[in-house]
Structure formats: structure tokens, C-alpha cells
Amino acid sequence: MGCSVAWHLAERGITNVVLIEREQQLATGSTGKNAGGVRHQFSHPANIALSRESIDMMKHFEARVGVPVDLHQDGYLFLLSKSANVAAFQKNVALQKAHGVNVQWLSPQEALAVAPGLDMAGVRGATYCPDDGVADPNGVTQGFAKGAQARGVEIVRETEVMGIRLERNRVAEVRTSRGSIATPIVVNAAGPWAKSIGRMLGVDVPVEPERRHIFIAQPPGGGSWDDPAYSNAVPASKILVIDFESTFYFHREGKGLLFGMGDPDETPGFDITVRWDFLPKVIEVAIRRLPALADAAVSHAWAGLYEMTPDHNAIIGPSEDIDGFYCIAGFSGHGFQHSPAAGRVLADVIAGRDPKFDLVPFALSRFAARTVRGEANIV
Ligand SMILES: Cc1cc2nc3c(=O)[nH]c(=O)nc-3n(C[C@H](O)[C@H](O)[C@H](O)COP(=O)(O)OP(=O)(O)OC[C@H]3O[C@@H](n4cnc5c(N)ncnc54)[C@H](O)[C@@H]3O)c2cc1C
């Protein structure tokens, strides 16, 4: 998010910008841990709009930003078993279509045809958007970072933001572990740590970190999922399949098969140690949907942090309490894919341009006012 805002500001001629990163490398927070999924299939019109603009930018990323991002539009397939979810997703399909998304309602048999190898027991229907897909989060981040730097933005690493000084309720200075920077504007793009930046100003930024695991599976005996033996056992494409009720999902990733699932017992916290005792629970659910995983070897795993807001929608825009304080955080597990459009919108707001985007659903003030509905289609 930080790199996207910096790139878009620079594109608007605003290059007097410093991007501050605590770690040695960029994209080692949530962005470095994510599954790379990009989808149009959201339940909230504002998220559909962010997806349309972002995926379109990813399609032209190399030409516009100069770095390839390995976008594969092999689709997302949501499998639905409960009648309440069938009804909700049928409504979503109508909404997405009304917003120009190429999405289809599929019977279980039709779903099996796009993703061979699935066990469809209990599945009542599915939604499929062939324009969804997967891309490279590191490529997107580095592309924005390099492009911003080339236009004059400064990126400082291994530097921690420690405090923000105000003058008459306006941002005046950022204090870091390597000295202070005078500035009238601060953008909080601290992902799962966004709350701690807000706390420096006494502003409640309700973003909670939540650990999520990703596992990589290889076929038994060191073979390849491309071997003819697996042609009907796993999809040949990089289609991302989600069993919506359990949140188990997978897609092909390099030579392996990437999969994950939310843990209903997880509590908020910054710990990203891999809990190997969680793997058997995931496998139990996974093999019911993708039997090929029963004999697979899990070669490695990692965990990262979702950045959850109470309504699972992001916070994008200015604080109403502090002049010069902006947020772009709390994307609740779908931020990689929205970074191009979200960064563009916030850069327009900061530059004083009309973003041509209704930011009400993403306003920080909504949590106190409890005025808007959130995103239901999270994984
Ligand atoms: C397992 C997993 C799977 C996911 N899958 C997907 C997916 O398929 N598709 C998708 O769109 N999204 C996915 N996400 C969510 C996505 O990764 C995030 O929404 C997104 O990366 C958020 O980006 P960000 O820039 O806000 O946060 P981050 O990438 O975390 O960046 C915040 C940065 O701020 C820095 N920082 C924090 N505090 C300070 C400080 N005080 N001083 C200096 N620097 C600081 C951190 O070091 C970090 O680099 C997934 C997340 C996880 C964990």
C-alpha cells in the first residue's frame, strides 16, 4: 500500500515523499506472505470497483510501471454448500454482473469441468469468474517502489516510525529510529500494525492482526503435478478454488500446490510462528474437497498476518480528527489485489484531485457512526 501510494503521488508530480520501512526489505510484512489471489468476486460494490481497476492495472503493469507481475487469469471458483450462501452468492453474481464483471453461476458438474479433481459432495453450486487469477505480490511492490524512486521518492529501510508530533492538531513531524522528518502529511500504510501508528496520535485505527497459514504440497514420491497421472486429480491451470464454508482454498504454485484455510480458533496477535499442529485439521478438510492431497507431501509452510477491521472493509482516506493524517490499511486479507486502485485513489485525495470514487464505505469515521455495511465475501 505504501509503495502504491508513493508511486501514484510521484506520477502526479508529488515527489517530496519519504517511504519509511522498518524491515531490511520491502514486502516482508503481510504482502510477502500472501497467496497472490486477485478476484472481482466481492459482495460490496466498492470492493468490486477496486478490483476492476486494480486487475486492469495489473494487466498493463509491465508497460505502465516497468516490472512484470506474472498475472495468470485462470479464474476463481467459489464452492457453495449451504443454502444461505447459495442465495447470497446468487445475489452477488447479479451485483457483480451489474458492475460489468464476467462471472457465472455453475452447477457442481460444470464446476468440476473447470477444476478437475474436486470432490463435489454436498456442493449445491459454484460461482466462477475467468478474469480472476493470481499475480506476484513482490513484483507489484518492487515495481511501485522502483518507479517511485526513479521519480525522486526516497525509500528508507531499517527505520522505524516511533512517533508523530502535532502542531495545533496538524501533523508536523515524524520521529523515527534514525531522526525526524518535518512534514504536514503522514500516510499510515502499516498493514497489520496500523493501529500502533494511530495510537501515536490518539486516533483509534481498528485493525487487528490475525495469523493465517499457507502450506505447499508436492505430489508423493517427488513427482510433478504435471505428470499425466494427476491430470484428473488436480487442475492443470492456476485456478484458485475456495470451499467457501470451510475457507479451504488452493491453487497451483510453481511445482507445488499452495493451500490454506482460516482457523476459527485463532485469536488476534502478531505471532507468525507456523503451528504445525494446525496442519492435520486443514488436511482433514482439504482431502474431502481435493482427494489428491491425501498422499501429498507438505514441503513447507509459512504464516502471515491478515489485517482485520470490524466490518472487513479497508480504511482509506483522511482522519477527521487530525489534519494531515491519512490511512490506507485494514484490507482484511484482500489487500494485495486492491493495492493499485487504493493507492491511486488515496494519491488523488492527497493531491487535491477528485478521486472519482466514493470513499464513504472506507471512511475511518464509519466505525464510530456505524453507518455502512461491510464486506461479506472474505476467505
Ligand atoms: C496468508 C495470507 C494470504 C493472503 N492472501 C491474499 C490474497 O490471495 N490476495 C490478496 O489480495 N491479499 C491476500 N492477503 C492479504 C494481503 O497480504 C494484505 O492485505 C496486504 O499485503 C496488506 O498490504 P499492506 O501494505 O497494507 O501491509 P504490509 O505488507 O504488512 O506492509 C506494512 C509495512 O509497514 C511496516 N511497518 C509497520 N509498522 C512500522 C513502523 N512503525 N515503522 C516503519 N515501518 C512499519 C511493516 O514492516 C510492513 O512492511 C493475504 C495475507 C496473508 C497473511
Ligand as a Chemical Component Dictionary entry (heavy atoms), coordinates in Angstrom:
data_LIG
# 
_chem_comp.id                   LIG 
_chem_comp.type                 NON-POLYMER 
_chem_comp.pdbx_formal_charge   0 
_chem_comp.three_letter_code    LIG 
# 
loop_
_chem_comp_atom.comp_id 
_chem_comp_atom.atom_id 
_chem_comp_atom.alt_atom_id 
_chem_comp_atom.type_symbol 
_chem_comp_atom.charge 
_chem_comp_atom.model_Cartn_x 
_chem_comp_atom.model_Cartn_y 
_chem_comp_atom.model_Cartn_z 
_chem_comp_atom.pdbx_ordinal 
LIG C1  C1  C 0 -1.543 -15.961 4.416  1  
LIG C2  C2  C 0 -2.080 -14.754 3.713  2  
LIG C3  C3  C 0 -2.692 -14.896 2.469  3  
LIG C4  C4  C 0 -3.180 -13.776 1.800  4  
LIG N1  N1  N 0 -3.708 -13.926 0.557  5  
LIG C5  C5  C 0 -4.094 -12.837 -0.143 6  
LIG C6  C6  C 0 -4.541 -12.956 -1.474 7  
LIG O1  O1  O 0 -4.588 -14.056 -2.031 8  
LIG N2  N2  N 0 -4.915 -11.823 -2.130 9  
LIG C7  C7  C 0 -4.863 -10.590 -1.541 10 
LIG O2  O2  O 0 -5.238 -9.602  -2.181 11 
LIG N3  N3  N 0 -4.444 -10.439 -0.270 12 
LIG C8  C8  C 0 -4.052 -11.528 0.444  13 
LIG N4  N4  N 0 -3.598 -11.387 1.723  14 
LIG C9  C9  C 0 -3.694 -10.057 2.355  15 
LIG C10 C10 C 0 -2.580 -9.145  1.889  16 
LIG O3  O3  O 0 -1.338 -9.776  2.065  17 
LIG C11 C11 C 0 -2.641 -7.826  2.683  18 
LIG O4  O4  O 0 -3.951 -7.311  2.648  19 
LIG C12 C12 C 0 -1.693 -6.795  2.098  20 
LIG O5  O5  O 0 -0.437 -7.349  1.883  21 
LIG C13 C13 C 0 -1.592 -5.579  3.001  22 
LIG O6  O6  O 0 -0.597 -4.729  2.500  23 
LIG P1  P1  P 0 -0.093 -3.536  3.377  24 
LIG O7  O7  O 0 0.857  -2.771  2.560  25 
LIG O8  O8  O 0 -1.276 -2.844  3.976  26 
LIG O9  O9  O 0 0.640  -4.250  4.662  27 
LIG P2  P2  P 0 2.124  -4.865  4.776  28 
LIG O10 O10 O 0 2.532  -5.591  3.560  29 
LIG O11 O11 O 0 2.152  -5.612  6.075  30 
LIG O12 O12 O 0 3.030  -3.588  4.875  31 
LIG C14 C14 C 0 3.083  -2.803  6.044  32 
LIG C15 C15 C 0 4.530  -2.427  6.260  33 
LIG O13 O13 O 0 4.609  -1.483  7.311  34 
LIG C16 C16 C 0 5.818  -1.724  8.006  35 
LIG N5  N5  N 0 5.700  -1.104  9.329  36 
LIG C17 C17 C 0 4.803  -1.383  10.291 37 
LIG N6  N6  N 0 4.991  -0.601  11.362 38 
LIG C18 C18 C 0 6.035  0.209   11.066 39 
LIG C19 C19 C 0 6.714  1.243   11.768 40 
LIG N7  N7  N 0 6.343  1.623   12.997 41 
LIG N8  N8  N 0 7.749  1.867   11.163 42 
LIG C20 C20 C 0 8.137  1.516   9.898  43 
LIG N9  N9  N 0 7.537  0.542   9.192  44 
LIG C21 C21 C 0 6.494  -0.105  9.775  45 
LIG C22 C22 C 0 5.910  -3.242  8.044  46 
LIG O14 O14 O 0 7.246  -3.657  8.273  47 
LIG C23 C23 C 0 5.380  -3.628  6.669  48 
LIG O15 O15 O 0 6.410  -3.820  5.723  49 
LIG C24 C24 C 0 -3.094 -12.490 2.416  50 
LIG C25 C25 C 0 -2.477 -12.346 3.663  51 
LIG C26 C26 C 0 -1.962 -13.463 4.304  52 
LIG C27 C27 C 0 -1.292 -13.277 5.642  53 
# 
loop_
_chem_comp_bond.comp_id 
_chem_comp_bond.atom_id_1 
_chem_comp_bond.atom_id_2 
_chem_comp_bond.value_order 
_chem_comp_bond.pdbx_ordinal 
LIG C1  C2  SING 1  
LIG C2  C3  SING 2  
LIG C2  C26 DOUB 3  
LIG C3  C4  DOUB 4  
LIG C4  N1  SING 5  
LIG C4  C24 SING 6  
LIG N1  C5  DOUB 7  
LIG C5  C6  SING 8  
LIG C5  C8  SING 9  
LIG C6  O1  DOUB 10 
LIG C6  N2  SING 11 
LIG N2  C7  SING 12 
LIG C7  O2  DOUB 13 
LIG C7  N3  SING 14 
LIG N3  C8  DOUB 15 
LIG C8  N4  SING 16 
LIG N4  C9  SING 17 
LIG N4  C24 SING 18 
LIG C9  C10 SING 19 
LIG C10 O3  SING 20 
LIG C10 C11 SING 21 
LIG C11 O4  SING 22 
LIG C11 C12 SING 23 
LIG C12 O5  SING 24 
LIG C12 C13 SING 25 
LIG C13 O6  SING 26 
LIG O6  P1  SING 27 
LIG P1  O7  DOUB 28 
LIG P1  O8  SING 29 
LIG P1  O9  SING 30 
LIG O9  P2  SING 31 
LIG P2  O10 DOUB 32 
LIG P2  O11 SING 33 
LIG P2  O12 SING 34 
LIG O12 C14 SING 35 
LIG C14 C15 SING 36 
LIG C15 O13 SING 37 
LIG C15 C23 SING 38 
LIG O13 C16 SING 39 
LIG C16 N5  SING 40 
LIG C16 C22 SING 41 
LIG N5  C17 SING 42 
LIG N5  C21 SING 43 
LIG C17 N6  DOUB 44 
LIG N6  C18 SING 45 
LIG C18 C19 SING 46 
LIG C18 C21 DOUB 47 
LIG C19 N7  SING 48 
LIG C19 N8  DOUB 49 
LIG N8  C20 SING 50 
LIG C20 N9  DOUB 51 
LIG N9  C21 SING 52 
LIG C22 O14 SING 53 
LIG C22 C23 SING 54 
LIG C23 O15 SING 55 
LIG C24 C25 DOUB 56 
LIG C25 C26 SING 57 
LIG C26 C27 SING 58 
# 
